[in-house]
Amino acid sequence: MPTSSPTPKPRRFRLGLRGQLLLVFGLVFGLATLAAGSYQYRSLGRLLARADDDRLRLRASQLLSRVSLDPEPTLPLPDQTGETMRLVFEEPGQPPRELFRSARWLAGDTGGLPRPAAPGHELKHGRVVAVARLAAPPGPGADNAEPTGRLTLWLAHPAAPLEKALARVRRTLALGLLGSAGLAGALALLVAGVVLRPLRRMAAQARRIQQAQDIAPLPVPDTGDEVQELAETLNQLLARLRGQATAQANFLAAAAHELRTPLATLQTGLDVSGRDPSLPPATRAALAGHDAELARLGRLVDDFLLVGRLGNGADLPVSKQPVALDELLLALADRELPRFRAAGRTLTIDLPDDALTAALTAETDTDQLITMLLNLLDNARKHARPGTGVALRLQAAEAGRGPVINIENELAAPLGEHLAQLTTAWYQADPLAPGTGLGLWIAGRLALGLGLQLAFQEQQQRLVVAVGFPA
C-alpha cells in the first residue's frame, strides 16, 4: 500500500478530435459566411442607396419642372414628410443666387452638397440629391427667354427608411450566419462520427483487451487512409506483445512445473526429519523455519503456475458444486489464523446467525474459490495498517442478489487513483511491500472465470473487497 497520497497534477484543457473538427468546421463556415454576408451587405447597401437616390431624384426632377421664374420665382413646396429643399440660380460671372431654402435644411455646408447627376450624399442623417436645368434669370418673360444660367434644386429627405431597410438586411444576414453555424456544427458532428467510428471501434476493442484473457487484433477499416495504417500498425504491435506474453506465460508455467517436484521432495524430507525425536530443539526449530519458507515458496510457485495458465489464455476447468460458504470461511479462518498471529494481526469472522442454509450456499468451484479468497486474505494481512486487524464477513443471499463475502482492512494511506489498478498483473501500490503483485490479479482472473463480481471500494480509510455470487 502507498505510504503517501500522490499530489494530483492539474488537468490541462485539451480539445479532442471531435472538438477540433467542430472548431475547424465552425471557423471555415463562419468565416466564409461572414465574408459572403459582408460582401452581400455592401452590395445590397449600394443597391438600396442607389434606389433611394433614384426615387429622390425623380421627386426632385418633378419639383424642378414645376418651378417658374416669370415674373418672380414660384415653386412647389415638398409634400413628403421630412423633405427639405434648396433652390439656387447660377449664371457665369455672377455669384449664385439662392432662391429658396427650407427652414429645416439639413446641409450646413454648401460646399458639401452633391453636384447634379452625381450620387446622393448623406448629410446630417439625410440623403441629398441635386438636379438642374438651364434657365434665364428670374424676371418678366424668364420662362420663354434664352437660358443664360443654370437652375439647381437640392432635395433631401431623412435616411431613416434606408437605415430600416439596411437593418432588415443585417438581421437577415445575422440569421443566415447563425444558421450556417448550426449547419456547420451538425455537419462537424456527422463528419466526426463517420471519421471517428473506426477509432471508436479500435478503442472499444482495446478496452476489451484489458479484461480479456487473450489479446485480440483490432478491427481494420477498409478505408485506405491513415486510420487503416494506424490499425494495421497497432495490430502488428499487439501481435508482438501477444507473442511476448505467450512466451513469458509458457516460461512461468514451465519453470513452476519443474520447481514443484524438487520443492515437494524437500518439504517431505524436512517433515520427516523434523519428526525425529532425537533432534535437538534448536535444530527442530530451524527445520520448522525452513519448512515454513518452503511452504511459502510452494505457494509462490503455485501462483506462477496459475499465472502461466491464465496469462496464456487457457481457461481453467471449472467444476461447480454446492458450497456452504459459512463452513468454507470457518475452515479458511482456521487455516490462516496462525499466519495472522505470526504477523501480529487479528482475523475477525462475522457470519449471519438466523440465515437459511440455502441463503449461505453457492454453486461454484471450491478449489478456485479457496485460492481466490486466500489471495485476498493474504493481501489484507500484508497491507493492513500496522496494529489493525482484518474482518471477514458473509452476507446471506437476498431477493435478486446472491451471497456476498466482504474482506475489510484499514489502510495505512489513501489509495486514490491506485484503487483501479489493484488487479493489474505485477502492480504494487507500495513497491517496498512484500509480494510479487500477482495475488489480486489472480483473484480477479479467477473471479472472472467463476462468474463472480469482484469489487474494490475505499470507504473511510478502509479497503472493502466484495465477492458477489450470482443470485
GINORWO-V999578 format. One record per run of one state. SS is the DSSP state (@ for helix, = for strand, . for the rest). FROM is the first residue (numbers start at 1). LEN is the number of residues. If there is no record, write none. Layout:
ss: (SS	SS)
from: (FROM	FROM)
len: (LEN	LEN)
This chain:
ss: (.	@	.	=	.	=	.	=	.	=	.	@	.	=	.	=	.	=	.	@	.	@	.	@	.	=	@	.	=	.	@	=	.	@	=	.	=	.	=	.	=	.	=	.	@	.	@	.	=	.	=	.)
from: (1	17	66	68	69	74	75	84	92	97	102	110	113	121	124	126	136	149	159	160	212	226	275	281	312	321	325	343	347	351	358	361	365	366	384	385	390	396	398	399	401	402	404	412	416	422	439	451	453	460	462	469)
len: (16	49	2	1	5	1	9	8	5	5	8	3	8	3	2	10	13	10	1	52	14	49	6	31	9	4	18	4	4	7	3	4	1	18	1	5	6	2	1	2	1	2	8	4	6	17	12	2	7	2	7	3)
